[in-house]
Amino acid sequence: MKYGHFDDNRREYVITNPRTPWPWINYLGNEDFFSLVSNTGGGYSFYKDAKFRRITRYRYNNVPMDSGGKYFYINDGESVWSPGWKPCKTELDSYECRHGMNYSTIKGVKNGVEAEALYFVPLKTWAEVQKLTLRNTTNEVKKLKIFSFVEWCLWNAATDMENFQRNFSTGEVEIEDSVIYHKTEYKERRDHFAYYSVNEPMQGFDTDRETFFGLYNGFDEPQTVLEGAPRNSEAHGWSPIASHYVEVTLQPGESKDLVYVLGYVENAQDDKWESKNIINKTKAKATIARFDTAEKVDVALEELKAYWDKLLNVFTVKTSEEKLDRMVNIWNQYQCMITFCFSRSASFFESGIGRGMGFRDSNQDLVGFVHQIPERARERIIDIASTQFPDGGCYHQYQPLTKKGNNEIGQGFNDDPMWLILGTTAYIKESGDFTILDEPVPFDNEAGSEVSLFHHLTVSFDHVVNNLGPLGLPLSGRADWNDCLNLNCFSNDPNESFQTTENKSEGSQAQSLMIAGLFVVYGRDYVELCKTIGNFAEAERAQKHIDAMVEAIKLNGWDGDWFIRAYDYFGNKIGSKENEEGKIFIESNGWCTMAGIGLEEGMVAKALDSVKERLDCEHGIVLNNPPFTKYYIEYGEISSYPPGYKENAGIFCHNNPWIIIGETVQGRGDRAWEYFRKICPSYTEEISELHKVEPYVYAQMIAGKDAFKPGEAKNSWLTGTAAWNYYAITQYILGIQPTYTGLRIEPCIAPEWKGFQVTRKFRGATYEIEVRNPNGAMKGVSSILVDGKRIEGNIIPLMPAGASCKVEVLM
Ligand code: BGC
């Protein structure tokens, strides 16, 4: 069952039934000010950091789900309703939500009145702008009472939820003209406040939550709205909110726009006050003035759309598969941009409190957006590398506001350092900017400790070399990519976190074949980079370590039909025939096949066939099989999940592309394509009822074949799945790969594909690429013509910036 449809021309997903199986959300803003908005108007806003600068409040895991948000209540004399159906839940005559690129519109029609709320964060603006358009479609005069609503969060989203003995006494607001200012704690150490304005004189307002709702009422029945009369309440402590009351009279056929601005301001310490206890509102007023008419709002929305046109025009594809094209051209790229902005911090599954920017996550995300915004990728790489330690180890996460390593989450995840090589080489291949390697970058953000970024890559590489176990394989440390395979944890205390409890690695033999494969893949990238910049001695040194790793994998990592997953603390195999549960895992088989280890000897094909046989199912490839059915103290969190979920045999969509890429190494385009489709959201749109989460973005996990409800997805939006699938489809299936010297063309497609076209902007030039596959090949390019001239090999040389060329590829 579907709950809407794609509108590709407008780059929107159109939801036509508000009762989606889960809130289907969108993200507004992509630089400093951010909002999450659900299809019924739920969600919240923050400035830069979802934990420390939470502007509006949100309650997770609420009943009903997704309660609280940016609401408009309409009292038309007959009914009280909201354009998004919720929170009033008054049955609407029609409903439509359109989620677009960083904007959403929610439209409801009731009793002949159409109300459409547009939400977006204009470019370079610290505010969310909302335009409420009211239209009278009847022949009678309509008198409408419009109440807006947001609930302020007391800034720190964590303490906001727990420290009520203080919170209930600190709230402060100011009301001036049609603007409600939230200034809690501004008097003391904060230099920031928030505001909510409307571009009309208001006939009343409320800022005290209990006065607005009545103590015994929920979001669906605010007392003031039901009575049609605001109380003009001024919050002192308790829970401050902002609600404007505006009366609108509409003649038959008439329409009217109200513009609301929800903004954030920072003032310099010596510029905080206008007069005693009266905040300096200059900046707020300037922003409000920028959007005080509907026309100005429309212009800002057009600018946002033009910005997205530009981002999405860097790579466009045309195939015979509409569902594929809309993912590659629109939604997958959009999701990559969102994961760039948020890492794993704020979604409807991530509270915005627990996790900051992940070291490994952010580096992987980079391959999904670097072509869109290379400058910001550059900045991100420097930020990430600045949290590294001199020995190459790193904090697992850092806080976006301070950009400092987050010690609460700890360190010692031994795959982390290698991802920096991926992030950096991906950036240079895209941009050609080798100067980043000379950039001085500190360790642990300590001024004076700066070394070149290239040196950071060297210590990343050496972190693996210096942490090898008895079998010559990488020690896994706290965990490798699989955060939940905690081989040195031995936790028997339910009150401690698997991620941060003591890492008992002394004398441990826990070694990871996933890191081993990763090391070979990105180690080779490191070698190629060294050679490209003329550092041949370093290339040679590194190559020796890679060769040794390949040998160690063949010797100690092969189980006969697939690659072993790991060795545990005691040196016992994990992911082997010898195991009763967890005989085979996806990660090591993904990375070792991507690395092409044993390709000639048939190991790659064999490993991939074992994956097909044992891990593949209707909804995707599960992480391991058979699932763990009891708690293994020596494996940690992975065995804490019920079978079929998350890291215990769930379909962890992040790593399905590793197998897809592995299949392209083997040249099996049919398998790669089959796997790609299984987890691709536009292909699962038809089963939205089962799938539950948004059909326009990837989810981190789909319940696996051993789960209670296979096919049910969770953790949509913020997942490395976005970048990895984009990377797999564009660079390995369509096969358009940026390299240091040009664009490599190496498609690996399903034999029934007759061809496809790609327009790729690369280092300032435009490449119009047409691939033809008349003979039903899966891989292998037989000739390439650039502007009619045949080239040697499959790398199209760089064109001068501004130029464009026609590339004809015959498979
Ligand atoms: C984390 C990743 C991790 C993955 C697998 C995700 O939630 O963000 O860093 O690799 O889980 O455990």
Residues whose N, C-alpha, C, O or C-beta is under 5 A from the ligand:
A	BS01	BGC	R344 D361 W481 N482 D483 C484
